[in-house]
Amino acid sequence: MLTRSILTRNLLLTTALALLLNFALATCALAEDEYPTRLVRIIVPFPAGGTADALARILADRLTLEWHQAVIVENRAGAGGNIGAEAVATAAPDGYVLLASPPGPLAINDILYNKLSFEPRKFEPIIVLGTVPSVLAVRPAFPARTVQDLIAHLKSRPETVTFASQGTGSTSHLSAMLFQKLTGTRMVHVPYRGSAPALQDMIGNHVDLFFDNLGSSLSLHNAGDLRILAVGSTERAASLPDVPTVAEAGVAGFQSVTWFAIAAPPGTPAWIALRINRAIDAALVAAEIKERFAQMGVHPLGGSMAQSARFIAEERARWSNVIRAAGIHIE
């Protein structure tokens, strides 16, 4: 009698546990079916007109079709990307506010700035959209035609040539600092709030030099509005086969590649982050997206969240060495 009672109780317990498990799985499946149910905002922490903005808008259009929900881009520029990044860091961790950013806010600024109101390491790294070589570009009327001409010009006129950047501590700024260190030259830094305003002054011959990314500068180079002297990647760019790398041009050890990633607020549930990752990863292999990226000189990357996290960690280590060697700090 006692044995039968125990068996009955165990059976009831097993049945209850099975029901609870089925309920949990059904709830999880239902939850995944429910995202997104409303507008999703992608915040770009730099002005409209640059590669970060363009990639985010291409992605937003694709996700709008995929999710049958509006996905829009908002530009919140300022403080080297920190203003937009802070807005995402303090947003509700529900997948409805995302960050689309180049390296600064995700892998550089916490090393560069003495104090930040958010912690870049705590963002949920969703996916790296793609990489693009930095390019060494000069204004249309600048006298140097090659990298060696430029180095000779800089050495004969120390601290007179101006170089633009997307902001203090941006990839363009750090690339110029690395170039100066490797060539023994000195220039004057002119920070801007993103690529677009810097390029406007380049075209107008108001600033001499800019380590921009290929995506923003390629069409201007082709139109003759500025001149790309070299690319910062280890190999020549397919879109500029006749333009050497900076290392090929005689600056051994120079490498500068910009990347763009999507991140979510700290604490975003894993299933939401995974759903976003899978949707974007699928978009990056679509022929239309690959073609539009290629037009801007961007190589789609994608991959899992774990792969993206490793990539960002490696980039953090590489640029932190440049920051410390150059002694760059911002209050």
Number of C-alpha atoms within 10 A of each C-alpha: 6 7 8 9 10 11 12 12 12 12 12 12 12 12 12 12 12 12 12 12 12 12 12 12 12 12 12 13 12 11 13 13 11 10 17 20 12 13 13 19 18 26 24 29 31 31 21 20 13 20 28 24 24 19 23 25 20 16 21 20 14 20 20 15 11 13 14 13 15 17 23 18 23 19 15 19 19 17 17 24 27 25 19 23 33 20 18 27 26 13 16 15 19 17 21 20 23 27 30 32 28 27 22 27 27 28 21 24 26 20 22 22 16 10 12 14 12 19 16 24 15 14 22 23 27 29 30 28 28 19 21 26 26 28 31 25 27 27 24 18 14 16 12 17 12 16 22 16 12 18 20 14 16 20 15 11 13 13 13 14 17 15 22 29 27 27 24 24 28 24 25 28 22 22 26 23 21 21 23 16 15 13 17 12 18 20 19 14 20 18 19 19 20 27 26 19 18 24 28 13 15 24 19 15 17 14 22 24 29 30 29 32 29 28 25 22 28 23 14 15 19 12 10 13 20 25 26 28 22 24 31 27 20 17 15 18 20 10 13 16 10 10 18 22 26 27 18 18 15 14 16 12 12 20 19 23 21 24 26 24 24 25 30 29 27 21 14 16 14 10 14 19 22 15 17 23 23 17 14 23 21 12 21 22 14 11 10 13 17 15 15 14 23 16 14 20 24 24 18 22 17 22 18 15 21 11 15 22 16 12 15 21 14 13 17 19 13 13 23 20 12 16 18 12 12 14 9 16 14 11 7
